[in-house]
């Protein structure tokens, strides 16, 4: 199946078992992963109402179709307590955004179990919080893979969206 989206054509592949029951689905990103720029730690923290100490580093703006600011937090408590701050989002959009693409942020925490917990507020795009952000997850997967020294064939991430 192909879906025409704002970022391009998104291909969905469906696998079935012998009984013709669907066993899995895979969605392919419409574009190659690339990093655009960063957003200072303090500005990114303000967008999600967290302190600088709750954010590990500057946000990375990356895309696999649509751009997202990817912000790693120190723990699950920080992830769960994050709340969008419209004024801070507007500031970041003006200074670090793009004219046709309002800033959206995926906040994430990499747990010791290997599960990546994530949330994605995008209030300037009319999304208080998106519980099923495939395009942000594709950008995050690209970022994690770019930082992992193992062979891509060995990489496996589970992204759980905590809303």
C-alpha positions as CSV (number, residue, x, y, z in Angstrom):
1,X,0.0,0.0,0.0
2,X,1.1,3.6,-0.6
3,X,-0.1,6.6,1.2
4,X,0.4,10.1,-0.2
5,X,1.5,12.3,2.7
6,X,2.8,15.9,3.0
7,X,6.4,14.4,3.3
8,X,6.0,12.2,0.2
9,X,4.8,8.7,-0.6
10,X,4.8,6.4,2.4
11,X,4.9,2.7,1.6
12,X,3.3,0.3,4.0
13,X,4.2,-3.4,3.8
14,X,1.9,-6.0,5.3
15,X,3.0,-9.5,6.1
16,X,0.5,-12.4,6.6
17,X,0.7,-15.8,8.1
18,X,-0.4,-19.0,6.3
19,X,-3.9,-18.4,7.7
20,X,-4.0,-15.0,5.9
21,X,-4.0,-13.3,9.3
22,X,-1.9,-10.1,9.3
23,X,1.3,-10.8,11.4
24,X,3.1,-7.5,11.0
25,X,3.1,-4.1,9.2
26,X,6.1,-2.0,8.3
27,X,6.0,1.6,7.2
28,X,8.9,2.9,5.2
29,X,10.0,6.6,5.7
30,X,9.4,8.7,2.6
31,X,12.9,10.3,2.7
32,X,16.4,9.4,3.9
33,X,17.2,10.4,7.4
34,X,19.2,13.5,7.8
35,X,20.1,16.0,10.6
36,X,19.3,19.6,10.1
37,X,20.6,21.6,13.0
38,X,20.3,21.8,16.8
39,X,18.2,23.8,19.3
40,X,20.0,25.0,22.5
41,X,19.3,22.8,25.5
42,X,17.6,25.7,27.5
43,X,15.3,26.6,24.6
44,X,14.2,23.0,24.1
45,X,13.7,22.5,27.8
46,X,11.5,25.6,28.0
47,X,9.3,24.2,25.2
48,X,8.3,21.2,27.3
49,X,8.4,23.0,30.7
50,X,11.5,21.2,32.0
51,X,14.7,22.4,33.6
52,X,18.0,22.3,31.7
53,X,19.1,19.5,34.1
54,X,16.2,17.3,32.9
55,X,17.5,17.5,29.3
56,X,20.7,15.6,28.4
57,X,21.9,17.9,25.5
58,X,20.8,20.3,22.8
59,X,17.8,19.1,20.8
60,X,18.7,17.7,17.4
61,X,16.4,18.7,14.5
62,X,16.2,15.7,12.2
63,X,13.9,14.3,9.5
64,X,13.0,11.2,7.6
65,X,10.2,13.1,5.8
66,X,9.1,15.8,8.3
67,X,11.4,17.6,10.7
68,X,11.2,17.1,14.4
69,X,13.3,18.4,17.3
70,X,14.4,15.3,19.2
71,X,15.0,15.9,22.9
72,X,16.5,13.3,25.2
73,X,15.5,13.5,28.9
74,X,17.3,12.1,31.9
75,X,14.5,9.8,33.2
76,X,10.9,8.7,32.9
77,X,9.7,11.2,35.5
78,X,11.0,14.1,33.3
79,X,9.3,12.6,30.3
80,X,6.0,12.2,32.1
81,X,6.0,15.6,33.7
82,X,6.7,17.5,30.4
83,X,4.0,19.9,29.3
84,X,4.0,22.1,26.1
85,X,4.7,25.8,26.7
86,X,3.2,27.7,23.8
87,X,5.3,30.9,24.3
88,X,8.5,28.8,24.3
89,X,7.4,26.9,21.2
90,X,6.7,30.2,19.4
91,X,10.2,31.4,20.3
92,X,11.8,28.2,19.0
93,X,9.7,28.3,15.9
94,X,10.8,31.9,15.1
95,X,14.5,31.2,15.8
96,X,14.9,27.6,14.8
97,X,11.9,26.6,12.7
98,X,11.0,26.6,9.1
99,X,8.3,28.7,7.4
100,X,6.1,25.9,6.2
101,X,6.8,23.4,9.1
102,X,5.9,24.5,12.7
103,X,8.3,23.1,15.3
104,X,7.2,19.8,16.8
105,X,9.3,18.1,19.6
106,X,9.7,14.4,20.3
107,X,10.8,14.0,23.9
108,X,12.4,10.6,24.6
109,X,14.0,8.5,27.3
110,X,16.1,5.4,26.5
111,X,15.5,2.9,29.3
112,X,17.9,0.2,30.4
113,X,15.5,-2.5,29.1
114,X,16.0,-1.1,25.5
115,X,12.6,0.4,25.2
116,X,12.6,4.1,24.1
117,X,9.7,6.0,25.8
118,X,8.6,9.0,23.8
119,X,6.0,11.8,23.6
120,X,5.4,14.3,20.8
121,X,3.8,17.7,21.5
122,X,3.3,20.0,18.5
123,X,0.9,22.7,19.6
124,X,1.9,25.1,16.8
125,X,0.8,22.4,14.3
126,X,-2.5,22.1,16.2
127,X,-1.4,18.9,18.0
128,X,-1.4,19.1,21.8
129,X,0.2,15.7,21.8
130,X,0.2,13.0,19.1
131,X,0.0,9.5,20.5
132,X,0.9,7.8,17.2
133,X,3.7,9.7,15.6
134,X,5.1,7.6,12.9
135,X,7.0,10.4,11.2
136,X,8.6,11.5,14.5
137,X,9.5,7.9,15.4
138,X,11.2,7.5,12.0
139,X,13.3,10.5,12.7
140,X,14.1,9.2,16.2
141,X,15.0,5.8,14.8
142,X,17.4,7.4,12.4
143,X,19.0,9.5,15.1
144,X,19.5,6.5,17.4
145,X,20.9,4.3,14.6
146,X,23.3,7.1,13.6
147,X,24.7,7.1,17.2
148,X,24.9,3.3,17.5
149,X,28.1,1.7,16.5
150,X,26.6,-1.8,15.8
151,X,25.7,-3.0,12.4
152,X,22.3,-1.8,11.2
153,X,21.3,-5.5,10.9
154,X,21.7,-5.8,14.7
155,X,19.8,-2.7,15.7
156,X,16.4,-3.2,17.3
157,X,14.4,-0.4,19.1
158,X,11.0,-0.5,20.6
159,X,9.4,2.9,20.8
160,X,6.6,3.1,23.3
161,X,4.7,6.4,23.3
162,X,3.7,7.5,26.8
163,X,0.7,9.8,26.7
